[in-house]
Every structure is written in C-alpha cells, then in structure tokens.
Amino acid sequence: MISQVSIKPFDINQGLISNNEYYVYRLVDPRTLQTFYVGKGKGSRVFDHVRDVKNLISKDEDLTSLKGQQIAEILGSGKQVISIIHRRGLTERQAFEVEAALIDAYPGLTNIQSGHDCDRGAISVEDLYDTLNIVEYDEPDEPYIIIKITPASIAANGSLYEATRKSWYASLKNAKRYKYVLSVIYGVVREVYQVKENGWSQLPTGRIVFEGEPATGEIASLKGKKIPAKYRQKGAANPFMYKK
C-alpha cells in the first residue's frame, strides 16, 4: 500500500530558485508516487507542463503526448502533480548531466527523448566492455543523420525502428536533405535506415518523424561499428546529429 505524503506547495516567487539559474526536476503522479517525467529549466519551467495541459483542455484540443495525457488524468482525478526539485543553482551543462542521469534512473518515463550525452549513460559493465572492442567506421560519402537512443526508449516505443524514427525537434527542411539515418546505442550503430521518398514529415507537436527501412549496399556496412570520436565527445550532446 502506498503511504500518503504531505508535499508543501512550491512557489518560484518565494525566491527559493533564482530565475537565472538552472534546476532539474521530476514530475510525480500523486496516485502512485511514481515519477513520470524528468526535465530541466529555469524560472517557472517546472510548472509549465501543467499550465500547458490546462490550456489545451480549456480549448478542447487534443493532448498528443503521453506526458500531457498523464497530467490530464491526474487533474481529472482531483489531484495535483507533485513537483520535485532535484538540484538547483546549476549551469546549463550541469543541468544536462543531472537530467540525463535521472532519465537513466527512472524507467518508464513519458520523456520522448533520452537525456543529453546518452552515449555516457547507464550501461552494464559487460556492454561497456563490448563497445570498447568495437572499431570506428570510416566516413562514407553519403550524408546521414545520427540518432542516439537508449534501450529504455526501445522498450517504451516497442522496437528499435519506432524509437529511432520519432519524435525529434529538428528542421524538417534540413532533414529532407538526408536519406540515411544511423540508429546508435552507446556509440555503436545498431541499424542503418534508408528514408523512403518523401518519408520525412512533421507532427502537430512540431516534432519530425521519418518512414524508412533497413538500408542495403555499402552504407549498411556501418552497422555494428562505432561512430567516430567527433560524434561521441563530451560536447556532442544532441541525440539528433547531422554528418559533419
């Protein structure tokens, strides 16, 4: 049985957190006390998710994200989302690190994307040892996009393909220039997808997706090899990357 807890309302205006400093937070379902979302931000960011959902509900608009749907269910039950501030007084870089670590630590989140620098995220010693012995591929002539995912995102989306193809905040115009996508886990190419003709599209949320299939030919030989160091270095944090 889940014990009841008393949560003191958090008011950003009380000066507990400066508008100029980053913090990392968790959103918790009061019905189960389970964390369902991890994020970072400044100012009132921690409250924006609930405000956005209330705004959509008032306009009778669809809630397209799992996070939004869960918040709506919580509000519909007459309860309020619990907001937990994990770390505050952070730089943006520090906030990215803490956020990524928490995303690794809480499986089953409604986060669409993995945390930044997911190449350095949670991994078993056995898998880490295996990746150390994998060679890098030589850059092919074909332009491509690297999408970094995690085993948790595969479990959440049902397959490697579904976890890779959706949903990313990126320029649809730029993405349409690329017909190959490398699906990468822990810095290793797990699959190379060839995007179908007119296969890139944009969702109502603004995120982009692609339709594709496993590639054939020379570029398919990248599968099972490590992406070059320039894509794995500490500063290469974005999970959606264009060939350099």
Backbone bond lengths (Angstrom), bond angles and torsions (degrees), N, CA, C in turn:
res aa  C-N    CA-C-N  psi(-1)  N-CA   C-N-CA  omega(-1)  CA-C   N-CA-C  phi
1 M - - - 1.474 - - 1.522 109.66 -
2 I 1.306 116.62 136.13 1.456 121.41 -177.75 1.522 109.61 -80.32
3 S 1.315 116.55 128.00 1.451 120.59 179.85 1.524 109.87 -76.33
4 Q 1.324 115.82 150.69 1.448 120.98 178.62 1.528 109.57 -83.81
5 V 1.304 117.58 140.03 1.455 121.29 178.99 1.515 109.47 -124.49
6 S 1.302 115.31 153.44 1.460 120.96 177.93 1.511 108.54 -104.71
7 I 1.307 117.49 119.50 1.454 122.74 -178.78 1.521 109.29 -111.67
8 K 1.323 116.81 120.45 1.459 120.94 177.90 1.516 109.74 -74.53
9 P 1.327 118.65 128.86 1.463 120.47 179.47 1.525 110.72 -55.51
10 F 1.316 115.80 140.48 1.466 121.29 -178.58 1.520 109.55 -102.32
11 D 1.303 117.04 126.89 1.464 121.99 -178.46 1.518 109.21 -119.30
12 I 1.330 116.89 112.63 1.459 121.82 -178.00 1.532 110.62 -61.54
13 N 1.327 116.33 -26.57 1.453 120.30 -177.13 1.529 113.41 -77.62
14 Q 1.330 117.08 -6.77 1.451 119.83 178.10 1.520 112.22 -79.07
15 G 1.316 116.50 -0.99 1.455 119.70 178.28 1.510 113.94 82.75
16 L 1.342 116.94 12.82 1.460 119.40 179.33 1.519 110.96 -69.77
17 I 1.326 116.36 -29.92 1.460 121.58 178.83 1.524 108.90 -134.41
18 S 1.317 115.91 130.63 1.455 120.84 179.17 1.519 110.10 -73.02
19 N 1.316 115.91 145.37 1.464 120.13 176.97 1.521 112.13 -67.40
20 N 1.332 117.27 -13.29 1.459 121.20 -176.51 1.525 113.56 -100.70
21 E 1.321 118.04 -1.82 1.456 119.91 -178.88 1.528 110.78 -113.25
22 Y 1.314 114.97 148.64 1.457 120.11 178.76 1.525 110.62 -84.97
23 Y 1.309 115.07 153.56 1.461 120.95 173.25 1.525 108.38 -143.59
24 V 1.322 115.91 163.55 1.467 122.38 177.62 1.524 107.39 -120.04
25 Y 1.311 115.94 136.73 1.460 120.32 -173.06 1.530 111.64 -135.34
26 R 1.332 113.71 162.50 1.462 121.67 172.77 1.518 109.22 -123.27
27 L 1.319 117.00 143.46 1.456 122.02 171.09 1.523 107.41 -104.33
28 V 1.316 116.38 129.24 1.460 122.45 -173.33 1.526 110.15 -120.13
29 D 1.328 116.23 137.29 1.461 122.23 177.10 1.533 108.24 -80.08
30 P 1.328 118.93 115.94 1.473 120.77 -176.58 1.528 113.19 -66.65
31 R 1.330 116.99 -17.67 1.462 119.90 -179.11 1.520 112.03 -76.80
32 T 1.332 116.14 -27.52 1.466 120.83 -177.41 1.519 112.95 -123.93
33 L 1.325 116.71 -12.40 1.466 123.74 -173.59 1.522 111.80 60.78
34 Q 1.336 116.31 27.30 1.455 122.03 178.02 1.534 109.96 -99.24
35 T 1.339 115.58 136.32 1.463 120.55 175.79 1.529 109.18 -72.44
36 F 1.330 116.98 130.03 1.462 119.30 179.84 1.532 113.17 -119.20
37 Y 1.338 117.01 -6.82 1.466 118.72 178.42 1.517 109.79 -155.82
38 V 1.344 115.99 141.10 1.459 123.10 175.48 1.517 108.02 -123.99
39 G 1.328 117.31 135.88 1.454 119.67 -179.66 1.518 112.00 -151.40
40 K 1.318 115.24 174.42 1.456 121.58 175.79 1.524 107.76 -131.41
41 G 1.326 116.17 159.44 1.449 117.61 178.12 1.514 112.34 175.99
42 K 1.323 114.22 -171.98 1.457 122.58 176.66 1.525 107.75 -132.28
43 G 1.330 115.70 164.39 1.456 119.51 176.37 1.512 112.43 57.43
44 S 1.321 117.03 -127.72 1.468 122.00 -174.77 1.519 113.29 -95.10
45 R 1.325 117.95 18.15 1.466 120.80 -175.31 1.525 112.93 -52.06
46 V 1.329 117.37 -39.20 1.453 120.99 -176.64 1.533 111.91 -59.16
47 F 1.348 116.85 -26.59 1.458 120.68 -178.47 1.534 113.49 -94.89
48 D 1.315 117.21 -11.61 1.461 120.48 -173.95 1.521 112.93 -62.59
49 H 1.345 117.28 -33.55 1.466 120.49 -177.01 1.536 110.67 -61.32
50 V 1.321 115.72 -46.99 1.466 119.69 -179.89 1.527 110.44 -67.00
51 R 1.325 116.86 -41.16 1.460 120.39 179.05 1.524 111.16 -61.19
52 D 1.352 116.07 -41.62 1.466 120.28 -179.99 1.527 110.87 -63.27
53 V 1.329 116.31 -42.23 1.468 120.21 -179.88 1.525 110.55 -64.90
54 K 1.328 116.75 -44.16 1.470 120.02 178.44 1.524 110.69 -60.42
55 N 1.326 116.55 -38.25 1.457 121.10 -180.00 1.528 110.81 -65.91
56 L 1.348 116.74 -43.18 1.459 120.59 178.63 1.525 111.51 -64.80
57 I 1.338 115.52 -40.51 1.460 119.79 179.35 1.530 110.26 -63.76
58 S 1.337 117.12 -41.72 1.464 120.64 -179.17 1.529 111.84 -64.55
59 K 1.342 116.29 -27.12 1.471 121.03 179.22 1.524 112.07 -94.61
60 D 1.355 115.40 2.69 1.459 121.26 -179.80 1.529 111.46 58.02
61 E 1.346 116.18 39.33 1.454 121.44 179.15 1.527 110.30 -100.79
62 D 1.337 116.32 159.49 1.456 121.44 -177.01 1.528 111.24 -71.58
63 L 1.323 115.41 145.66 1.464 122.10 172.88 1.518 106.82 -99.87
64 T 1.326 117.19 107.60 1.460 120.92 -170.86 1.522 113.83 -91.33
65 S 1.321 119.03 -13.30 1.461 120.21 -177.55 1.523 110.68 -104.43
66 L 1.342 115.81 152.39 1.462 120.69 176.07 1.520 110.53 -61.62
67 K 1.332 116.18 -38.49 1.465 120.68 178.61 1.520 110.41 -60.04
68 G 1.336 116.40 -47.74 1.457 120.50 -179.53 1.512 112.50 -62.63
69 Q 1.342 116.15 -40.04 1.454 120.47 179.50 1.526 111.27 -64.20
70 Q 1.350 115.97 -40.14 1.467 119.08 -179.42 1.525 110.90 -68.68
71 I 1.326 116.65 -40.52 1.465 119.66 177.15 1.524 110.26 -61.28
72 A 1.339 116.86 -41.50 1.464 120.80 179.52 1.526 110.91 -62.97
73 E 1.339 116.84 -38.92 1.458 120.46 178.61 1.525 111.01 -65.59
74 I 1.337 116.24 -39.77 1.466 120.64 178.53 1.523 110.27 -63.31
75 L 1.330 116.40 -47.73 1.459 120.61 179.98 1.528 110.64 -63.75
76 G 1.331 116.17 -37.71 1.463 120.49 179.48 1.516 113.14 -66.20
77 S 1.333 115.99 -23.24 1.465 120.11 179.12 1.524 111.93 -84.36
78 G 1.333 115.65 -1.47 1.451 119.93 179.58 1.519 114.01 86.82
79 K 1.321 117.47 9.38 1.461 121.65 -179.73 1.524 110.66 -109.71
80 Q 1.318 116.05 174.51 1.449 121.90 -179.30 1.534 110.24 -119.79
81 V 1.323 115.90 146.01 1.468 120.71 176.60 1.528 109.33 -64.48
82 I 1.334 116.64 135.32 1.458 121.47 176.12 1.523 108.31 -87.92
83 S 1.318 117.22 127.14 1.467 122.44 179.88 1.526 109.08 -108.27
84 I 1.317 115.91 122.94 1.459 122.12 -179.68 1.523 109.28 -113.88
85 I 1.324 117.88 120.76 1.463 121.76 174.30 1.520 107.70 -88.44
86 H 1.327 117.21 117.02 1.466 121.38 -175.17 1.521 112.50 -86.18
87 R 1.315 116.48 -48.31 1.459 122.14 178.21 1.522 108.40 -141.73
88 R 1.317 116.56 142.96 1.458 120.40 178.49 1.527 109.22 -135.70
89 G 1.327 116.80 171.47 1.454 120.73 -177.69 1.509 112.32 71.10
90 L 1.349 116.98 32.54 1.462 122.35 -174.76 1.521 111.50 -101.63
91 T 1.333 115.45 155.25 1.456 120.56 165.17 1.522 107.11 -78.47
92 E 1.329 117.33 167.37 1.464 119.22 179.56 1.521 110.82 -62.18
93 R 1.338 117.36 -40.05 1.456 121.06 -179.87 1.535 110.55 -62.82
94 Q 1.316 116.79 -43.47 1.462 120.42 178.31 1.522 110.83 -63.97
95 A 1.329 116.00 -39.06 1.462 120.04 179.81 1.528 110.90 -63.89
96 F 1.346 117.20 -39.67 1.456 120.41 176.44 1.527 110.65 -58.49
97 E 1.341 116.58 -43.10 1.461 121.33 -177.78 1.522 111.63 -64.37
98 V 1.324 116.48 -47.12 1.462 120.34 -179.39 1.525 110.65 -65.16
99 E 1.331 116.01 -42.90 1.466 120.48 179.00 1.518 110.86 -58.90
100 A 1.334 116.72 -46.78 1.468 120.65 -178.59 1.520 111.06 -62.47
101 A 1.338 116.94 -40.78 1.464 120.49 179.97 1.524 111.24 -64.43
102 L 1.323 116.98 -39.65 1.462 119.95 179.52 1.522 111.95 -70.20
103 I 1.334 117.00 -36.92 1.462 119.71 177.15 1.525 110.00 -61.27
104 D 1.337 116.69 -39.48 1.463 120.46 175.70 1.521 111.50 -62.97
105 A 1.331 116.55 -35.20 1.463 121.30 -171.67 1.526 113.96 -81.80
106 Y 1.345 117.15 -17.18 1.460 120.32 -177.14 1.527 110.36 -119.97
107 P 1.328 118.44 91.75 1.465 120.77 178.52 1.523 111.34 -68.02
108 G 1.326 115.18 154.30 1.459 119.97 176.50 1.511 114.59 81.58
109 L 1.329 118.30 18.70 1.461 121.29 179.50 1.525 111.21 -70.58
110 T 1.327 115.88 160.55 1.463 120.18 175.17 1.520 111.65 -88.52
111 N 1.347 118.24 2.29 1.468 120.65 174.91 1.516 109.40 -56.99
112 I 1.329 116.50 133.41 1.461 120.13 178.32 1.517 111.00 -77.58
113 Q 1.323 116.82 -39.74 1.455 120.86 -177.10 1.519 111.48 -107.73
114 S 1.329 115.26 154.76 1.450 120.75 173.96 1.522 109.98 -73.33
115 G 1.313 116.12 168.14 1.448 119.95 178.18 1.523 111.35 -71.09
116 H 1.308 116.50 162.45 1.457 121.15 177.84 1.517 111.05 -65.53
117 D 1.343 115.83 153.61 1.462 122.39 -177.23 1.517 111.29 55.79
118 C 1.345 116.66 41.95 1.457 119.45 -176.79 1.526 111.39 -66.98
119 D 1.352 118.06 -14.90 1.467 119.85 174.64 1.521 111.11 -61.32
120 R 1.330 116.08 -26.62 1.459 120.40 -178.91 1.521 111.66 -102.86
121 G 1.334 116.55 17.55 1.456 121.14 -177.03 1.515 113.28 -80.79
122 A 1.334 114.86 -168.60 1.464 121.12 -176.86 1.521 111.23 -59.81
123 I 1.338 116.32 131.40 1.452 122.31 -178.74 1.522 108.84 -155.59
124 S 1.326 116.34 143.41 1.455 118.88 178.78 1.522 109.72 -70.41
125 V 1.327 115.94 155.27 1.465 120.23 179.35 1.524 110.22 -59.62
126 E 1.340 116.96 -38.26 1.466 120.71 -179.41 1.521 111.33 -63.41
127 D 1.349 116.07 -45.46 1.465 119.56 179.46 1.521 111.26 -66.40
128 L 1.340 116.68 -37.62 1.452 120.23 178.38 1.518 110.39 -63.10
129 Y 1.323 116.74 -42.37 1.460 120.72 179.19 1.527 110.49 -62.09
130 D 1.338 116.34 -41.16 1.464 120.37 -179.60 1.530 111.31 -63.48
131 T 1.327 116.96 -42.13 1.463 119.08 -177.47 1.526 111.86 -67.94
132 L 1.327 116.86 -27.88 1.463 119.94 -179.99 1.520 111.88 -66.84
133 N 1.324 117.10 -22.04 1.459 121.64 -177.23 1.528 113.36 -99.94
134 I 1.318 116.82 7.69 1.464 121.25 179.97 1.529 109.46 -96.03
135 V 1.322 116.43 136.85 1.467 120.72 -177.47 1.524 110.57 -85.56
136 E 1.328 115.86 154.63 1.454 121.55 175.84 1.526 110.14 -76.11
137 Y 1.323 116.15 151.49 1.458 118.89 174.29 1.524 109.90 -85.35
138 D 1.315 115.83 156.28 1.467 121.94 172.30 1.525 107.94 -84.17
139 E 1.312 116.42 138.19 1.464 120.22 -177.13 1.529 111.26 -58.28
140 P 1.326 117.30 125.42 1.470 120.07 175.11 1.531 110.09 -80.66
141 D 1.315 116.33 168.82 1.460 120.15 178.70 1.530 111.41 -73.56
142 E 1.317 116.96 -31.06 1.453 120.74 -175.68 1.531 111.55 -68.55
143 P 1.326 116.72 136.79 1.464 119.57 174.12 1.533 110.02 -72.24
144 Y 1.309 117.27 148.93 1.463 120.43 -178.62 1.521 110.36 -153.32
145 I 1.316 114.62 167.59 1.465 122.52 175.03 1.523 108.06 -115.17
146 I 1.315 116.32 137.34 1.462 122.15 173.76 1.523 108.01 -99.33
147 I 1.325 116.67 128.73 1.461 121.21 173.41 1.519 108.10 -121.50
148 K 1.329 115.64 117.38 1.460 121.48 -177.78 1.525 109.78 -93.89
149 I 1.320 115.64 125.35 1.455 120.28 179.63 1.526 109.10 -127.87
150 T 1.321 116.74 179.61 1.458 122.40 179.66 1.517 109.71 -130.01
151 P 1.339 117.60 161.89 1.470 119.83 174.98 1.523 111.94 -56.39
152 A 1.342 117.27 -34.29 1.461 120.35 179.51 1.528 111.47 -63.57
153 S 1.338 117.19 -37.74 1.460 119.89 179.67 1.523 111.05 -70.67
154 I 1.342 117.29 -29.94 1.465 120.58 175.19 1.523 109.85 -66.26
155 A 1.340 115.78 -45.07 1.464 120.36 179.27 1.525 110.89 -61.75
156 A 1.333 116.49 -38.52 1.462 120.65 -178.20 1.523 112.50 -71.64
157 N 1.349 117.00 -31.60 1.470 120.97 -175.86 1.523 113.98 -101.48
158 G 1.322 117.08 -10.71 1.460 119.76 174.34 1.507 116.28 97.87
159 S 1.331 118.28 -19.90 1.460 120.48 -179.89 1.516 109.77 -164.86
160 L 1.326 116.00 162.66 1.461 121.31 176.25 1.523 110.88 -60.11
161 Y 1.308 115.99 -43.86 1.464 120.87 -178.21 1.532 111.41 -61.85
162 E 1.331 117.73 -47.80 1.454 120.88 -178.31 1.524 111.47 -65.49
163 A 1.329 117.12 -37.78 1.461 120.70 178.70 1.518 111.56 -67.18
164 T 1.336 116.63 -29.87 1.467 121.30 -176.94 1.517 112.41 -83.65
165 R 1.297 117.64 -39.84 1.466 120.34 -169.33 1.522 114.12 -79.36
166 K 1.308 118.97 -17.01 1.454 120.93 -177.08 1.526 109.87 -144.70
167 S 1.265 119.88 156.81 1.462 131.18 -10.86 1.518 105.51 -123.55
168 W 1.307 118.86 134.29 1.466 121.47 -168.52 1.514 111.71 -129.66
169 Y 1.331 114.78 138.77 1.452 120.01 172.56 1.527 107.52 -82.88
170 A 1.300 116.70 100.61 1.460 122.58 -179.20 1.522 108.06 -156.14
171 S 1.328 115.67 166.85 1.458 121.01 -178.92 1.526 110.23 -76.10
172 L 1.321 116.35 120.83 1.459 120.29 177.11 1.520 110.44 -62.94
173 K 1.329 116.73 -39.42 1.466 121.56 -179.90 1.523 110.42 -60.11
174 N 1.330 117.15 -44.67 1.471 120.59 179.58 1.515 111.65 -69.32
175 A 1.327 117.10 -42.65 1.464 120.64 -177.37 1.524 111.98 -61.69
176 K 1.319 117.07 -32.68 1.462 120.71 -178.17 1.526 112.63 -64.25
177 R 1.332 117.05 -14.51 1.464 120.66 178.73 1.526 112.26 -79.62
178 Y 1.331 116.08 -9.01 1.464 120.25 -174.83 1.525 110.66 -115.66
179 K 1.335 115.23 132.98 1.460 118.16 179.96 1.524 112.94 -111.00
180 Y 1.339 117.42 2.23 1.459 120.17 177.14 1.524 110.18 -125.58
181 V 1.323 115.64 140.85 1.458 122.54 177.43 1.526 108.72 -129.71
182 L 1.337 115.95 128.51 1.456 120.86 176.28 1.521 108.55 -97.61
183 S 1.318 116.63 122.74 1.459 121.60 175.68 1.525 107.64 -90.41
184 V 1.332 116.28 117.44 1.465 121.39 -170.01 1.528 111.35 -121.43
185 I 1.331 115.82 131.38 1.467 122.21 174.80 1.518 108.01 -126.82
186 Y 1.333 116.25 127.40 1.462 121.93 -179.64 1.532 111.93 53.65
187 G 1.330 116.20 34.29 1.458 120.44 176.36 1.513 114.95 82.67
188 V 1.338 117.36 4.25 1.468 121.39 -178.78 1.525 109.86 -115.71
189 V 1.337 116.22 136.17 1.466 121.27 179.56 1.525 109.20 -72.87
190 R 1.315 116.28 117.14 1.464 120.91 -179.91 1.523 112.20 -94.64
191 E 1.343 116.25 -25.51 1.462 120.36 176.87 1.514 109.00 -161.37
192 V 1.321 116.13 150.36 1.464 122.49 173.79 1.518 106.81 -115.35
193 Y 1.313 116.58 121.28 1.466 121.03 -179.62 1.520 110.49 -107.10
194 Q 1.332 114.89 139.77 1.458 120.81 172.32 1.521 107.51 -100.37
195 V 1.317 116.44 121.26 1.463 121.44 -178.47 1.522 109.01 -72.82
196 K 1.310 115.87 134.51 1.459 120.77 179.59 1.528 110.22 -68.10
197 E 1.313 115.82 159.58 1.464 119.96 177.45 1.525 109.05 -58.98
198 N 1.314 115.82 130.29 1.471 121.87 -175.09 1.528 111.43 57.74
199 G 1.331 115.16 32.25 1.464 120.44 -174.68 1.515 115.32 -83.81
200 W 1.328 117.66 -12.12 1.464 120.23 177.63 1.527 109.65 -88.06
201 S 1.319 116.97 138.26 1.463 120.65 177.73 1.525 109.51 -149.83
202 Q 1.317 115.50 169.36 1.466 121.20 -177.68 1.521 110.11 -120.47
203 L 1.333 115.76 134.73 1.449 121.92 179.00 1.531 110.29 -82.89
204 P 1.326 117.56 163.57 1.471 120.07 176.98 1.527 112.82 -58.31
205 T 1.332 117.35 -24.51 1.465 121.66 179.02 1.521 112.40 -74.49
206 G 1.347 117.33 -10.51 1.455 120.77 -177.10 1.517 113.11 97.22
207 R 1.334 117.14 -12.73 1.458 120.81 178.82 1.530 109.79 -78.94
208 I 1.336 116.90 154.06 1.455 120.26 -179.12 1.530 110.69 -108.32
209 V 1.325 115.44 154.91 1.468 122.68 179.42 1.525 107.96 -139.17
210 F 1.335 116.00 165.57 1.460 119.02 175.38 1.522 110.59 -135.38
211 E 1.319 114.99 156.60 1.466 123.06 171.91 1.518 106.28 -110.96
212 G 1.326 116.44 129.72 1.459 118.86 -177.88 1.504 112.73 -159.07
213 E 1.319 115.69 -172.86 1.458 122.72 179.41 1.523 107.97 -150.91
214 P 1.350 117.57 160.30 1.463 119.61 179.41 1.521 111.51 -54.47
215 A 1.320 115.49 132.24 1.468 120.70 -177.59 1.520 111.32 -75.98
216 T 1.318 114.61 158.52 1.460 121.58 174.61 1.527 107.82 -123.30
217 G 1.320 116.56 174.56 1.453 119.66 178.38 1.518 112.14 87.92
218 E 1.323 115.59 -165.05 1.451 121.68 -173.08 1.527 112.72 -61.51
219 I 1.322 117.19 -39.02 1.466 118.97 -176.39 1.519 111.86 -65.94
220 A 1.329 117.17 -23.50 1.466 120.75 178.55 1.528 111.64 -65.93
221 S 1.346 116.82 -18.59 1.465 120.87 -179.63 1.525 112.03 -70.93
222 L 1.334 118.11 -9.76 1.459 121.26 177.23 1.523 111.53 -71.66
223 K 1.318 115.86 -20.27 1.463 120.18 -179.19 1.523 110.19 -61.36
224 G 1.330 115.46 133.25 1.452 121.01 179.42 1.514 114.05 88.35
225 K 1.341 116.96 -0.80 1.458 121.04 179.76 1.534 110.14 -109.37
226 K 1.312 115.75 162.49 1.453 121.94 -177.67 1.527 110.10 -85.89
227 I 1.330 116.77 141.04 1.459 119.66 175.59 1.530 108.25 -69.96
228 P 1.330 118.92 149.27 1.463 121.69 -178.90 1.524 112.86 -56.70
229 A 1.314 115.92 157.28 1.467 122.08 -175.35 1.524 112.62 -58.09
230 K 1.328 117.95 -31.38 1.464 120.09 -178.07 1.527 111.98 -63.57
231 Y 1.338 116.76 -20.97 1.455 120.51 177.04 1.530 112.38 -94.80
232 R 1.313 116.11 -7.80 1.464 120.86 -176.73 1.519 113.38 -111.30
233 Q 1.312 117.45 -9.08 1.460 119.77 -176.08 1.524 110.51 -64.94
234 K 1.323 115.71 161.35 1.458 122.02 -171.59 1.519 112.93 -55.17
235 G 1.315 117.80 -34.98 1.455 120.28 -177.84 1.522 114.20 -78.45
236 A 1.340 117.56 -13.19 1.467 121.41 -178.99 1.523 109.11 -84.65
237 A 1.339 115.64 72.08 1.460 120.40 -169.42 1.527 114.07 -87.91
238 N 1.323 117.75 -26.22 1.452 120.08 -173.64 1.526 111.62 -65.74
239 P 1.342 118.91 129.99 1.464 120.14 178.41 1.527 113.36 -73.56
240 F 1.339 117.49 -10.06 1.462 123.13 179.12 1.520 106.89 -119.34
241 M 1.355 117.21 109.48 1.459 121.11 -172.43 1.521 111.67 -131.37
242 Y 1.324 116.06 140.19 1.465 121.24 174.63 1.524 109.86 -90.36
243 K 1.323 116.47 151.21 1.466 121.06 176.20 1.518 109.58 -56.74
244 K 1.331 115.86 134.08 1.459 121.73 179.66 1.518 110.71 -89.47
